[in-house]
């Protein structure tokens, strides 16, 4: 789902959230999930956790509302989905799901985010170049009948009858009752757009805004080069650690930060790491952080280039120290959210810290939709 990288996402201007039209059934918030360590058993059904844009959709066959997790209108950015929902014969309907975009790497979160653009001409071009798909996984209204208080198994059956077997941009998320099979998704599709498993009890009612579902995500770690830091001025302490990975050409590229550190560790690290400070002229990032433009936004303070007279907001460090970090998402060339420090890796050669260590599953998760 959406979040920011080490900095913040580029956000297109949005109007204030719109209230649904009279007669609609569109919750202000979708039902959420809380994290658990293992796939639960007994009485649960399992779905892939899609890495896209969460969306609640309502249609009466003429008007269509698409709302993000936080209630922002999305209709103008995904006209192909508006057209598809207008064609749903069981209207009025309210559907909970995920908007995804497919590329050669699988499902591409950055691609989905790039569709949020204020220019109508750009929206139309992106519609043709990277068409979106809506993966439905819950049904709250069908034929004007509210279903939110019905058990999930019944809502799922109704969803299959309303949207199952369709071709085009509307698809129904696959669902299984085998926890062992669901667990295989964590490895098979890692890094390609399925970032976990969602478990829903068969008797679960729809609870807007509540963490009533369960989610299991694979723990991911990477060894990164510590290449810089940012400081708190008062009192002096480490604010964040700047991380790098080497690309195929041997260039050290900035990929994210560690920003959550215990207070005592921030003070201890200051004395340790400042000894490793080097002049910018002798640092791999003398000309910039080697970051490409990305729809997921920029890393905090990550100027594309700078001149020697610019005042830096970070301290360059000798890039010979390696740390292991844990993370949730990696979007092509950067961590989507700040990583978490795990431990130092004193025996690891910094040059061995490359993008190749990041796991990538063997299969495109699109095959799950074809089998539905």
Long-range contacts (C-beta under 8 A, 24 or more apart in sequence): 1-51, 1-52, 1-53, 1-54, 1-69, 2-53, 2-54, 2-68, 2-69, 2-113, 3-329, 3-336, 3-337, 4-296, 4-297, 4-336, 4-337, 5-256, 5-294, 5-296, 5-297, 5-298, 5-299, 5-331, 5-334, 5-335, 5-336, 5-337, 6-240, 6-256, 6-257, 6-259, 6-299, 6-300, 6-302, 6-334, 6-335, 6-337, 6-338, 7-297, 7-298, 7-299, 7-300, 7-301, 7-302, 8-297, 8-298, 8-300, 9-113, 9-295, 9-296, 9-297, 10-295, 10-297, 10-298, 11-116, 12-116, 12-117, 12-118, 13-118, 14-72, 14-73, 15-73, 17-67, 17-70, 17-71, 17-72, 17-73, 18-65, 18-71, 18-73, 20-58, 20-65, 21-63, 21-65, 23-60, 23-92, 24-58, 24-60, 24-65, 24-92, 24-94, 25-58, 25-92, 25-94, 25-140, 25-141, 25-146, 25-148, 26-56, 26-58, 26-65, 26-67, 26-94, 27-56, 27-140, 27-148, 27-206, 27-208, 27-209, 28-71, 28-208, 28-209, 29-69, 29-71, 29-208, 29-209, 30-54, 30-56, 30-69, 30-96, 30-208, 30-209, 31-96, 31-138, 31-206, 31-207, 31-208, 31-209, 31-210, 31-212, 31-213, 32-209, 32-210, 32-211, 32-212, 32-213, 33-198, 33-211, 33-212, 33-213, 33-214, 33-215, 34-211, 34-213, 34-214, 34-215, 35-214, 35-215, 35-216, 35-217, 36-199, 36-214, 36-215, 36-216, 37-216, 38-216, 39-179, 39-182, 39-183, 39-197, 39-199, 39-216, 40-179, 40-199, 40-214, 41-179, 43-201, 43-202, 43-203, 44-177, 44-179, 44-199, 44-200, 44-201, 44-202, 44-214, 45-152, 45-153, 45-156, 45-175, 45-176, 45-177, 45-199, 45-200, 45-201, 45-202, 46-175, 46-176, 46-177, 46-178, 46-179, 46-181, 46-182, 46-197, 46-198, 46-199, 47-137, 47-173, 47-174, 47-175, 47-176, 47-197, 47-198, 47-200, 48-173, 48-174, 48-185, 48-189, 48-194, 48-196, 48-197, 48-198, 48-365, 48-368, 49-194, 49-195, 49-196, 49-197, 49-198, 49-215, 49-217, 50-98, 50-100, 50-107, 50-135, 50-173, 50-193, 50-194, 50-365, 51-100, 51-107, 51-109, 51-193, 51-194, 51-195, 51-329, 52-98, 52-99, 52-100, 52-101, 52-107, 52-109, 52-112, 52-135, 52-193, 53-98, 53-99, 53-100, 53-112, 53-113, 54-97, 54-98, 54-99, 55-96, 55-97, 55-98, 55-99, 55-134, 56-94, 56-95, 56-96, 57-81, 57-85, 57-93, 57-94, 57-95, 57-96, 57-97, 57-134, 58-92, 58-93, 58-94, 58-95, 58-141, 59-85, 59-86, 59-88, 59-91, 59-92, 59-93, 60-91, 60-92, 61-86, 61-88, 61-91, 61-92, 62-86, 66-99, 74-99, 74-116, 76-120, 76-123, 77-115, 77-116, 77-117, 77-123, 78-115, 78-127, 78-132, 79-123, 79-124, 79-127, 80-127, 80-131, 80-132, 80-169, 81-132, 81-134, 81-169, 81-170, 84-134, 84-168, 84-169, 84-170, 85-134, 85-170, 88-162, 88-163, 88-170, 90-142, 90-143, 90-161, 90-162, 91-143, 92-141, 92-143, 92-144, 93-139, 93-141, 93-142, 93-143, 93-162, 94-139, 94-140, 94-141, 95-134, 95-136, 95-138, 95-139, 95-140, 95-159, 95-163, 96-136, 96-137, 96-138, 96-139, 96-140, 96-206, 97-134, 97-135, 97-136, 97-137, 97-138, 97-173, 98-134, 98-135, 98-137, 98-173, 99-132, 99-133, 99-134, 99-135, 100-132, 100-133, 100-135, 100-193, 101-130, 101-131, 101-132, 101-133, 102-130, 102-133, 102-193, 102-364, 102-366, 103-130, 105-191, 105-192, 105-332, 105-360, 106-189, 106-191, 106-192, 106-193, 106-361, 106-364, 106-365, 106-366, 107-192, 107-193, 107-194, 107-365, 107-366, 108-193, 109-193, 109-296, 109-329, 109-331, 109-336, 110-294, 110-295, 110-296, 110-331, 110-332, 111-295, 113-295, 113-296, 114-295, 131-169, 132-169, 133-169, 133-170, 133-171, 133-369, 134-169, 134-170, 134-171, 135-171, 135-172, 135-173, 135-369, 136-163, 136-170, 136-171, 136-172, 136-173, 137-172, 137-173, 137-175, 137-198, 138-206, 139-163, 140-206, 147-206, 148-205, 148-206, 149-205, 149-206, 150-205, 151-202, 151-203, 151-204, 151-205, 152-200, 152-201, 152-202, 152-203, 152-204, 152-205, 152-206, 153-202, 153-203, 155-206, 164-372, 171-369, 171-372, 172-372, 173-369, 173-372, 174-368, 174-369, 174-371, 174-372, 183-216, 185-365, 185-368, 186-216, 186-217, 186-218, 187-218, 187-361, 188-361, 188-362, 188-363, 189-361, 189-363, 189-364, 189-365, 189-368, 190-218, 190-220, 190-359, 190-360, 190-361, 191-330, 191-358, 191-359, 191-360, 191-361, 192-360, 192-361, 192-363, 192-364, 192-365, 193-365, 194-361, 194-365, 194-368, 195-328, 195-329, 217-328, 219-326, 220-326, 220-327, 220-328, 220-330, 220-359, 221-324, 221-325, 221-326, 221-327, 221-342, 222-324, 222-325, 222-327, 222-330, 222-339, 222-353, 222-357, 222-358, 223-322, 223-323, 223-324, 223-345, 223-348, 223-352, 223-353, 223-357, 224-255, 224-256, 224-322, 224-323, 224-324, 224-325, 224-339, 224-353, 225-252, 225-319, 225-321, 225-322, 225-350, 225-353, 226-273, 226-317, 226-319, 226-321, 226-322, 226-323, 227-252, 227-254, 227-283, 227-284, 227-285, 227-316, 227-317, 227-319, 228-283, 228-285, 228-314, 228-315, 228-316, 228-317, 229-269, 229-273, 229-314, 229-315, 229-317, 230-257, 230-301, 230-313, 230-314, 230-315, 231-270, 231-315, 232-266, 235-267, 236-267, 236-270, 237-263, 237-266, 237-267, 237-269, 237-270, 238-265, 238-266, 238-267, 238-269, 238-270, 238-273, 239-266, 240-300, 240-338, 241-269, 241-323, 241-341, 242-314, 242-317, 243-323, 243-325, 243-335, 243-339, 244-284, 244-319, 244-353, 245-353, 245-354, 245-355, 246-350, 246-351, 246-353, 246-354, 246-355, 247-290, 247-354, 247-355, 248-354, 248-355, 251-284, 251-290, 252-284, 252-285, 252-290, 252-319, 253-289, 253-290, 253-291, 253-333, 254-285, 254-289, 254-290, 254-291, 254-299, 254-302, 254-334, 255-330, 255-333, 255-334, 255-335, 256-299, 256-327, 256-334, 256-335, 256-338, 256-339, 257-299, 257-300, 257-335, 257-338, 257-339, 258-323, 258-325, 258-338, 258-339, 258-340, 258-341, 259-338, 260-338, 260-340, 260-341, 261-341, 273-315, 273-317, 274-315, 276-317, 276-318, 276-320, 276-321, 277-315, 277-316, 277-317, 277-318, 278-316, 278-317, 278-318, 279-316, 280-308, 280-312, 280-316, 281-308, 283-316, 283-319, 284-319, 285-316, 291-333, 291-334, 292-333, 294-331, 294-332, 294-333, 294-334, 296-331, 296-334, 296-336, 299-334, 319-350, 320-350, 321-350, 322-346, 322-348, 322-349, 322-350, 322-353, 330-358
